[in-house]
């Protein structure tokens, strides 16, 4: 079952075309790693899918609902009701955590379920504690973001995204703001989610992780998808000279 479909997506910032005719799919239970050099358009792609950026052309469908499409050169987004429904089906974990600094850990996780999904506070807190226990953070429920290590803060951010029970979880370079010793604890959490069958699209610089965890790897360069396939195909047998050059420098 297809959870995400992106068709012929284009995105410009002024005269600069950042995404060029991007088409990709993520199926239920699939882990897709999106890789490429800095400035290649990876994070912009995630931002477009999560409506943090508007697109200039193309079509995006999430869990069967058309989020945005293009007709006669005109971009048309779905109604607010449909967009809100889609928003509840997707989770996004940022590289800089983006936790609410004035809320403790428990309130960071329960805020959206209570306010957006209208879940009773006691149920939201019970489910939040189950998530914290799963992530090894139950003892930090009363801590504030400034009292957490980077690895703990990112795990809380993952718990907050999971609290809305999304059908797909997006990660935008989830380890790039972490000290090296904290990277593993966050990657281990993502691996556990993969084992649980969570559908994920992950922008990452961690090539070993992408090799190990992804079902599919997408290599973006200069706004284009240059390579797409299994980790074995993309890492070991890249077809394009650009990908061969990229991997020769980093692997």
C-alpha positions as a printed Julia matrix, in Angstrom:
251×3 Matrix{Float64}:
   0.0    0.0     0.0
   1.34   3.41   -1.03
   1.63   5.88    1.87
   3.38   8.72    0.03
   3.47   9.64   -3.64
   5.37  12.63   -5.01
   4.96  13.34   -8.73
   6.98  15.79  -10.83
   7.59  18.12   -7.89
   9.34  21.43   -8.59
  10.37  24.09   -6.1
  12.01  27.44   -6.73
  13.45  30.06   -4.42
  13.34  33.14   -6.62
  15.4   32.35   -9.73
  16.98  29.29   -8.1
  15.32  25.98   -8.93
  15.98  23.75   -5.91
  13.87  20.69   -6.8
  13.55  19.55  -10.41
  10.92  17.05  -11.52
  11.12  14.94   -8.32
   9.0   11.77   -8.31
   9.17   9.18   -5.52
   7.03   6.76   -3.52
   7.08   5.34   -0.01
   5.07   2.18    0.64
   3.56   0.99    3.92
   6.26  -0.28    6.29
   9.08   0.91    4.01
  12.15   2.83    5.18
  13.47   5.23    2.57
  16.78   7.02    3.1
  17.32  10.26    1.18
  21.01  11.11    0.79
  23.17  13.61   -1.07
  25.57  16.46   -0.5
  24.62  19.62    1.41
  22.46  21.94   -0.67
  21.23  19.18   -2.98
  17.56  19.73   -2.05
  16.98  16.86    0.43
  15.62  18.92    3.32
  13.61  21.15    0.99
  11.89  18.03   -0.32
  10.83  17.05    3.21
   9.69  20.6     3.92
   7.51  20.58    0.8
   5.95  17.24    1.74
   5.24  18.58    5.25
   3.86  21.92    3.96
   6.61  23.99    5.55
   7.28  25.15    1.97
   4.79  25.56   -0.86
   5.56  23.89   -4.19
   5.71  25.5    -7.64
   4.51  22.48   -9.58
   3.7   18.79   -9.08
   1.47  16.58   -6.97
   1.77  15.12   -3.46
  -0.53  12.39   -2.12
  -0.4   11.16    1.5
  -2.22   7.97    2.51
  -4.62   8.28   -0.42
  -5.42  11.98    0.16
  -4.25  14.49   -2.46
  -2.46  17.26   -0.57
  -1.56  19.39   -3.56
  -1.8   19.07   -7.34
  -1.22  21.21  -10.41
  -3.88  21.97  -13.02
  -3.18  24.07  -16.11
  -0.02  25.38  -14.49
  -1.83  26.4   -11.3
  -0.92  24.84   -7.96
  -3.99  23.9    -5.9
  -3.8   22.76   -2.29
  -6.58  20.69   -0.71
  -9.13  22.23    1.65
  -8.07  23.05    5.19
 -10.03  20.05    6.5
  -8.1   17.66    4.25
  -4.78  19.39    5.01
  -5.41  19.08    8.76
  -6.28  15.4     8.33
  -3.02  14.85    6.43
  -1.06  16.78    9.07
  -2.29  14.36   11.74
  -1.1   11.42    9.62
   2.48  12.66    9.31
   5.23  13.27   11.87
   8.39  15.29   11.34
  11.5   15.12   13.51
  13.83  18.1    12.99
  17.6   18.13   13.31
  17.41  20.76   16.07
  14.65  19.01   18.07
  12.27  22.06   18.11
  10.91  21.21   21.56
   8.85  23.83   23.41
  11.39  25.26   25.91
   8.73  26.32   28.46
   7.09  22.84   28.6
   8.49  19.85   30.44
   9.05  16.57   28.59
   5.61  15.15   29.37
   3.78  18.3    28.27
   5.87  18.51   25.08
   4.57  15.08   24.14
   0.93  15.46   25.28
   0.29  19.0    23.97
  -0.72  18.02   20.41
  -2.79  14.92   21.27
  -4.78  16.95   23.85
  -5.19  20.15   21.82
  -5.33  18.85   18.27
  -6.81  15.37   18.64
  -8.91  16.24   21.73
  -7.63  13.16   23.58
  -8.43  13.3    27.34
  -5.41  14.42   29.36
  -5.16  11.23   31.44
  -5.12   9.02   28.33
  -2.61  11.31   26.55
  -0.31  11.2    29.58
  -0.59   7.41   29.89
   0.31   6.97   26.21
   3.14   9.52   26.55
   4.6    7.59   29.49
   4.45   4.38   27.45
   6.45   6.12   24.71
   8.97   7.51   27.22
   9.39   4.05   28.71
   9.99   2.58   25.26
  12.64   5.25   24.62
  14.27   4.88   28.05
  13.24   8.35   29.21
  10.48   7.8    31.78
  12.67   9.26   34.54
  12.99  12.53   32.57
   9.24  13.25   32.27
   9.43  16.36   34.48
  12.65  17.71   32.97
  12.71  20.77   30.69
  14.47  20.75   27.31
  17.48  22.74   28.6
  18.06  19.98   31.17
  18.35  17.25   28.52
  21.34  16.04   26.55
  21.09  16.35   22.76
  20.39  12.65   22.44
  17.64  12.8    25.06
  16.09  15.88   23.45
  16.0   14.16   20.06
  14.39  11.05   21.58
  11.73  13.29   23.18
  11.17  14.88   19.76
  10.66  11.38   18.31
   8.21  10.55   21.12
   6.32  13.78   20.43
   6.0   12.88   16.75
   4.87   9.33   17.59
   2.23  10.59   20.05
  -0.05  11.55   17.15
   0.22   7.99   15.77
   1.3    9.03   12.26
   1.13   6.71    9.27
   4.53   8.01    8.14
   7.4    9.58   10.07
   9.87  11.97    8.44
  13.34  12.68    9.82
  15.38  15.67    8.65
  19.01  14.81    9.44
  18.08  13.65   12.97
  21.68  13.21   14.14
  23.44  16.19   12.56
  23.13  18.4    15.68
  24.37  15.68   18.03
  27.76  14.91   19.51
  29.19  11.69   18.03
  28.57   9.64   21.21
  24.87  10.6    21.12
  24.34   9.66   17.49
  24.11   5.94   18.21
  21.35   6.26   20.81
  19.11   8.1    18.34
  19.91   5.76   15.45
  19.13   2.8    17.71
  15.66   4.27   18.38
  15.04   4.65   14.63
  16.18   1.05   14.09
  13.68  -0.11   16.73
  10.91   1.82   14.96
  11.93   0.13   11.71
  11.69  -3.27   13.39
   8.2   -2.31   14.63
   7.13  -1.66   11.03
   6.99   2.16   11.12
   6.93   3.77    7.68
   9.76   6.32    7.49
  11.53   8.7     5.13
  14.89   9.77    6.52
  17.19  12.49    5.23
  20.58  11.47    6.6
  24.35  11.85    6.28
  24.85   8.55    8.11
  25.72   6.28    5.18
  26.33   3.17    7.3
  22.92   3.61    8.87
  21.24   4.12    5.48
  22.91   0.95    4.21
  21.82  -1.07    7.2
  18.25   0.12    7.76
  16.82   1.4     4.46
  14.71  -0.65    2.09
  15.26   2.0    -0.56
  17.88   4.74   -1.0
  17.33   7.92   -3.01
  20.39   9.97   -3.97
  19.61  13.6    -4.82
  22.08  15.91   -6.53
  21.47  19.38   -7.87
  17.73  19.07   -7.24
  17.35  15.85   -9.26
  16.95  12.24   -8.17
  20.11  10.79   -9.67
  19.96   7.26   -8.19
  17.17   5.21   -6.65
  17.19   1.59   -5.58
  18.11  -0.83   -2.81
  21.14   0.04   -0.65
  23.05  -2.69   -2.5
  22.23  -1.13   -5.89
  22.85   2.5    -4.94
  25.95   2.1    -2.76
  27.68  -0.81   -4.52
  26.6   -0.34   -8.13
  25.78   3.32   -8.77
  24.98   4.06  -12.41
  25.77   7.79  -12.58
  29.22   9.34  -12.53
  28.02  11.87   -9.96
  27.0    9.13   -7.5
  30.22   7.2    -8.13
  32.22  10.35   -7.36
  30.15  11.1    -4.22
  30.56   7.62   -2.78
  34.25   7.47   -3.64
  34.77  10.5    -1.37
  32.72   9.38    1.62
  32.73   5.58    1.75
